[in-house]
Amino acid sequence: MAREFATCVEYGLSLSKRIYYGKEMTPAATAAMTRSMSAKSSDVAESYFPTAVMAYAVVSEPELVENPDVPSYQPYVHGRCEPPALIPLQMHGVVTMEIDCCLDHANVCFSGAWRVHCIKGNSKCDVRIAVPMGEQGSLLGVEVDVPGRSYHSQLIEAEDANYKEKVSKGGNGRFMRGSVYTFKIPQVEGGATVSIKVIWSQKLLYHEGQFSLNVPFSFPAFVNPVGKKISKREKILLNVSSGVGKEILCKSTSHALKELRREVGKMGFLYDAEVLTWSSADFSFSYNVYSKDLFGGVLLQSPLLRDIDDRQMFCFYLFPGNNQSMKAFRKEVIFIIDISRSMKGGPFESAKNGLLSSLQKLNPEDSFNIIAFNVETYLFSSVMEQATEEAIIEATRWLNDKLTADGGTNILVPLKQAIKLLAETTNSIPVIFLITDGAVEDERDICNFVKGYLTSGGSISLRISTFGIGTYCNHHFLRMLAQIGRGHFDTAYDADSVDFRMQKLFTTASSIILADITVDALEHLDSLEVLNSRY
C-alpha cells in the first residue's frame, strides 16, 4: 500500500506541472521532483511518504488539473488515472500544534489549512488526508471544515443502528505502514480551503533517565504555496509535566522555543514564527526528570461527568532515577528468528544484522542462544553460551554460513524449546526475542501456552518480546504475545528499518532494573481492570 501511495503521489506531481500560476510564478523544483532516473524504488517510496500531516487532491481525470484562479486552457488529456493520482495540496495561513506531555505520554493537537489549488473552478475532487503519528501513535479525533460542510469523528459501537448509514462502507479510513492514518473527504470544489484539526496520542521514549519526544513536522517543499505575499506562520505550544513533582532539566530541542513558565515539575514553551518555507524538520524535544534514586507514585482520576464508565482510575508509575550504581539484571537471552521462505532476501539479511548488533550489546556476564525456525528448528548451541567475543564471532559465522530462508512457519515448537532452555534460570532475567514476518494458524494456542507457563512460573519470570517484519505478519498476535510475556513489541514495515528498530527494541526490553513488582493494596478492591499488567 505504501509503495502504491508513493507512486500515486509521484504521478500527481507530474500532473501538477500542467498548472499555470502566471508570469514569473513557478513552483520551486524539489529534490524529489528532479531525482535521478536510477533512484531505487524504495528511495522513491520514502521521498513521497508523508512526514507531516498532508492533504492530497484525488485525481481520476487529468483534464481537471488546472489553476482555479488562472486558467491556462491546457490541451485535453485522454484517459483516466487508475489508481487515481494524488496531488499534494499547498498549505496556507497558520499551522498550529499544541502538545501536552506527562510521564511517558504526549497528546498532540495539530491544526492547518490546505487549498485545492490544482482543480479547475466549478469542478470537484475527493481530498485524502494523511496523518503520520509518532511512537505508538493512536488517533483520538478529527475535525474537517470545507465550504458549506463540516465533519468530525465520533466513537461509536460497530452495531449501533443509528449510525450505520453515516459510516462509510468503502474502507474510507485506514492505517498505512505503521502509524500513518489516511481518510478521505468527498467532493471538494477547486479553489476551496480545507481546514483540518487532528488529535492523537503518542509515547515518549525513555532511555537512561532521558525522555525524548518526536512529532512528525517535516513538510516537503511542494506544499509551500506559490506566491510572493502568502503568509506562512508556525506556532507550537508545548506543556511538559513530570507528573511526579520533580525538577525538569531541558536537554535539546529542534525549534527555537521560548520559555513561558516554570514550576516544580512543570514547564511551558512557545515557538511562534513567520517563515519563508514550512518546517523541514520534525519537532523534537528531550528532557530529564532529575532524581538520584528510585521514585514513584500514584495518580488518581475521578470519572468524567456523564461518563458511561463511572469507575475511578489510577496510574501507578516507577522511575529508576539517575543512580549510576544501579545496574540492570544479568540476562539469559534467546533469539528466535524466522527463516521461512517469505524472509528470503532483504528481510532475512536485515534481521540477521539486527540480531548481530543486539548481540554486541550483551555484557560478558550475560548468556545467549539462537534458534532459527521454519517448519523445522535449528539451534546454535544445545546450551546457553556466555556472551564472550569468541562466542559472538561463532554465532555470526553460524548465521551467515549455516542458514538459508526457505519453507513454512511454525512458531510454537521453537518457542517451547527456548522456554525449556531457560527453565533452570536463577539469579538472572530470562528473555526471549521472537522475530518473524509471518502469521500462523495456532496463534491462540501459542498465547494460551505462554499464559499457562507464566502462571506457574517462579519469582523471576520469563520476558517475551516480539518483532514483526512487513505488513503480512499478524501484528495483533505479536503485540498480544508480548503483553502476555511481559515484554515489548515493535515492527518494521520495510527492510531498511529492521536493524535500527530491532536494536531499539532490544535496548528497551533488556534494560530491566526492577522485576516482579507486586501491589498488594489491589486485593481489597471490589472491581479492578488493569492495563498494562505485564510488570
N, C-alpha and C positions, 0 to 999 in steps of 0.2 A: 504493500500500500504506500509506503514512504517513497519508494522509487517512482511509482506511478504519479504520485503527487508532485515530485520534483520535475518529472517530465512535462506535466501539465503546466507548471509554472514557467519552465523553460520556453515552451511554445507560446505561452501567454506574453512573455517579454518580447518574443519575436513579433507577435501580432501588434504589440503596443508601439512598434516603430511606425505604424500607419498613422499615429496620432500627430496632428499638426498643432503646434502651440503658438504660431505666429512668428514673425520675423525675429531672429536672434534669440529665440526662446526654445532651446532644445535641451532635453534632459541629459545630465552628465553620464557619460559611459561608465559602467561599473566593471569591476574585475570579473564578475560572474558573466556579464554580457559579452565580454571580449576575450574570454579564456581561449586557450589553445585547443585545437581540434583533437589533440592527443590526450586530453584530460581523461582520467579514468571515470567510469560511470559512477563509482562510489563517491568520487570527488564532486561530480555533478549533483548528485543527490544531496550531499552535505551543503553545497553552496546555495541551494534553493530551499532548504528545510527551514521552517520558521524558528527564529531565535528570540522572538518577542511576539507580543500579541499582534496579529496581522489580519487584514481583510483583503479578499480577492473577488474580483468580478468573475462569475462563472459564464464562460462564453462558448456557446454551441454553434453560433452563426457568425463567422468572421466579419460579415458585412456590417454588423452592428458596432464594430470597433471604430470609434470616431470621437473627436473632441466635441462635447455637447455645447461648447461656447463658440468655437471657431471651426465650422465645417470646412473640410478640405476637398470634398467631393472625390474621394478615392475611387479607383476602378472597382467594379463589382468582383467579389471573391466567390467562386463557386464552391459548393460542398459544405460539409459540416465538420465540426471538431468532435471526434469520438476517441477517447473521452473528452469532455469539454476542457478547453484551455482555461487556465487560471491567471488573470492579470492582477498583479499586486496593486492595490489602491494606494493613492497618495494620502499621507496623514497631514491634517491641518490643525491649527489652533494650539490648545494646551493639552499636554499629556500629563496626567496626574497619577501618582502611585502612593498609597498610604499603607504602611507596613507596621504591624504590631507584633513584637517578639516577646515571648515569655517562656522561660525554661528552654526546652529544645524545639519550640513550636513557633511558627510565624503565620499570621493571617495577612494576605495581600489583597488590596483593592486597587484595581487598575482601571483608569478611565481615559478614553481617547476618541477621536473623531476622524473618519475617513470619507473622502469624496469620491463618488463614482465618476472619475474624470475621463473614462475611456469608452463610454457607451453614448451613442448619439441621443440628442434630446428627443423626448416622446417615445423612446424605446426603453425596454426594461430587461433586467437580467437578475438572476439569483446572486447573492453575495455569500461567500463562505468565510467564516471566521475561524482562525486557528489560535489556540491558547496554549502556548508552552508553559509548563509549570516547573518549579524547582524540585528538589529532592523529595520523593514520595508525595508528589502533589496530589491534591484532592479538590475537585471543583465544588464550590459551595453555592454559587449563584451567578446568574447572568441577567442583565437588562440591556435591551437594544431599542433605540428610538430611530425611526425613519419618518420622513414627512407623512403625516396622516395616520401613522400606526406606531404601536409600541409592543414590545414582547418582554416577558420575564419568565424565568424558570421557577418551578414550584415542585416541591417534593410531594409525590402522591403515591397511593397504593396502586400496584400494577392492575388490579382487577376493579378499580373504582369506576363504576359505570358513568358517573357524572363527568369524567374527563376523557373517556375513551375516544370521543370524536375529535378532541383537541390534540391528541397525541399523534405525532407523525408515525406512519406505518412504514416509511421508506428508509429507515436507518439514518435519519437526519443527523443525529449526534453520534459521534464515535471517537474512540481513542486511536491515535495513530503513532506507533512507535514510542511506547513509554508514556510519559506524562504530557502528551500533546493532544488536546481535545479539540475537535473541529465540529462545527454545526453550521447550518445554512439558514439564511434569511431570504424568503421568496420575493421575487419580482420587485426590485428596487429600480427606480427610474434613473436614467442617465443624468448626471449633474447633481443628484441628491447627496446629502450628507448623512452618513450612518454613524450615530453616536453609540458607543459601547461601554458598558461597565461590567467588569468581571471580578468576582471574588473567589479566591482559592486559599487553601492552607497548604503548608509545606513544612518539612523538617529542617532544623538547623543541624549541621554536622558538628560533632563534638570529638575533639582529639587532644589529648594531653593538656587538659584544662582550658582549651580554647574553643569557643563557639564560632561557627562560620556560617554566614547567610549568603546565598547566591540566588538572585532573581533574574530570569531572562529579561533583558532590556537592551538587546543589541539589534538595531534596525538596519536593514540593508539600504544602500544608497538610493535604490529605485523607489523608496517610499517618500523621499523628500519631494515636496511639491515644486513644480516648475513655475517660476515667477520670482520677480525681484522684490516684491513688497508683501510677501506672505509671511506672517508672524509665526514663529515656532518657539514654544516655551515648554520647558520641562520642570516639573515640580515633584519632589519626593519628600514625604513626611515619614520619618522613622521614629517609632517609640520602642524603647528597649526596657524590659523589666526582668531583673534576675529572678524574681519570684521568691527570693529567699532573704531579702533584706541585706544582701552582701554588696560590697562595692564593685562597680563595673569599671573595668580598665579597657579602654578602646585600643585596638591594635592596628587596624588598617581599614581603608575604605576606597572604593573605586571612583566616587564622585565627591566633589567638594562640599562636604556637609558643614552646616553652621549649627553649633550647639545652642539649643533653645532653653533647656532647663536641665538641672542636675539635682537629684535627691539620692539618698542612700538606697541603692538597689534599683533606681530608675533614672533614665536619661531620655531626652528628646532631641531630635536633629531635623534640620530642614535643608534641602537643596532646591533652589529656585533660580532658574537662569533662562534668559533668551539665548537661543542657539542658532547658528547658521545651518547646521545639519543635525538631524536626530541622533541620539546616542548610538554609538557603535560598540559599546561595551556593556556587558551585563552589570547589574548593580550588585556589588559585593560589600560585605561589612563583617568584621571579625572583632571579638572582644573576649576578655577573660572575666570570670566571676571569682574574685580573689578570696581564697581561703587556704590556709596551710594544712588543714585537717579535713577528714571526712565529715560531711554535714548533710542534713536533710530536713524534711518537714512534711506537713500535710496541708493542702489547700482544700477548703470546703466551699461548696456551691449549692445554694437552695434552688429548687425548681423554679423556672420562669412562670410568670403569671399566665394562666390558661394553658399551661403545658399538659399534654395528654399523659406524659410520664411524670408523676408527682413525687418521684423518689429524689432524695438528696444525692449529691455526687461528691466524691473526694478524689484528690490526686496526691499520691504518696511518691516522693522523689528522694533520691540519694545522689550526692556528688562525691567523687573520690578526692576532690581538692587537689592542691599542688604540693603535697608532701612527697619529696623526692625519695624518701626512704621506703615508701610503699612500692611493692613490686607485684606484677601480675603473677597468677598461678603458673607453676610449671605445667606444660601441656603435653598430652599424648594425642597426636593428630593423625587422622586417616583421610586421605583424599580419595574419593570415589569418582572416577572420570569416565564419562560415556565415550565409547569408541565404536558406536554403531555406524552404519553406512551414511546416515544423514550428517554425521560430523566430519565427513571426509573433506579435506582441503583446508580452507581458511578457518572454519570453526575449531577443528582439532588442533591445528598449529597454534592458534591464538590461546586456546585453553591450556595447551602444554606450556606455553610461555608464561601464562598467568600462574600456573601451578609451580613452575620452577622459580619464579620470582617470589612466590609466597614461601617456598622452602628456605630461601635466603633470609627470610625474616625470623626464622626459628632461632632460639638460643641453643647453645651446645648441650644444656641440660634437658632440653625437650627431646621427645622421640616422635617418629613419624612412620607411616607406611602409605603405600599407594595400591588401590585396587582399580584396575581397568575392567570395563564390562561392555558386552553387547548381549547376546544370549548366553555367552559363557563369561567366566570371570578369570582374571589374570592378576596374581599377586606379585608385587615387587619383592616382598620377603614374607616368609612364614611367621616371622616375629616382628615386634616393633623395633625399629632401628634408632639409635641415638643420632641426633641431627649434627653429626660431625661433617667437616668439609669433605672427607672421603666418601661418606655415605651419600651426600647430596650429589657428588660427581657421579657415583654409581647409579643413582636414581635418574640422573639426566641421561646417561648412556642407555639405560633400560627403556626410558620413554621414547627416545629417538630411534633406537635400533630394533626393539622387540615388538612394537605396537603398530598396527595399521587399522584404519577405520573401516569396518565392514560389519554386516549382519544386522540383527534386530536389537531390541532394547528390553532388558529385564533388570529392574531396579531392586526388587525385593531381595534376591539372592545375595548380591554384593553387600547390601545394607545389613543383612543378618551376619554375614562374615565379618564385617567391620565391628559390629557390636560384640561378637564373640571374642575378637582380638582384644577389645577394650574391657572385657568383663572383669578382669582382675586388677584394674587400675586402682591404685591407692596413692594418696598424697599428691595428686595432680588432677587436672581437669581433662577428661576425655572429650575430644572434639572430632566430629565428622563433617567434612565438606563434600556435598554432593553436587557434581557438575554435569548437566545434561541439556540436550536440545530437543528431547523427545517427550512423548506422552505415552502412558501405559494404561492398560485396562484395569489393573488391580490397584489403582490409587487408593481406594477406600481401605482395602486390606492392608496396604503399607502403613497408612495413618493409624489404623486400629492396632497393628502390631507394635508400632513405636509407642503409642499411648499406653498399651498394656505393659510393655517392658519398663517404661519410666515410672509407672505407678508402683512397681515392685522394686525400684532401684534403691541404691544406697544413699548415704548422706551427701556425697559429692556425685551429682548425676551427670549423665551424658548431655552434651550440647550437639545439636544437628543444625548446620546452616546449609542453605541451598542456593544454587546459582543457575539461572536459566539463560540459554543462548538462543536468540532468534525469536520469531513470533509464533512458532508452531508448538512449542512446549507448553504444558499446562501451568501457567503462572499461578493460578489459584491453588492448585495442588502443592506446588513448591512452597508457596507462602504459608499454606496451612501446615505443611510438614515442618517447616522451620519454627512456626509458632508452637506446635506441639513439642518439638525438640528443644524449646527454649533457646533457639539460636536466631540467626538473621537471614534475610532473603534479599537478593539483588538479581538484576538481569542486565543483559547487554543485547541490544537488538541488531547489532552489526558486529562483524568480526574485529573491526578496528578498535572497538572499545572494550573488548573482553579482558585483555591483560590489565588495563588500568582499573576496571571495576572489580575484577577478581581480587586484586591486591588490596583495594579499599575495603572490600567485604572481609577479607582475611584479617586485616588490621583491626577492624571494628569487632569482629566476632571472637578474636583470640586475646583481646586485651581485657581479661577478666580479673577484676580486683576483689570483688565480693561475690559469693556464691551461696545458693540455698538459703535465701532470706525468708524468714517466717514472721508473719504479723499475727499474733495470737488474739488481738482485740477483735478480729473479724468474726470469731466464733460466736459472739453474743448477739449478732445482728439477726433480725427476723428474716430479711431477704437481702441477697447480695449477688451482684453480677460484676465480674472483674475483667477488665481489659487494660493492659496486657498482663497475663498471668504467667509469662514464661520464666520469670526470675524466681 
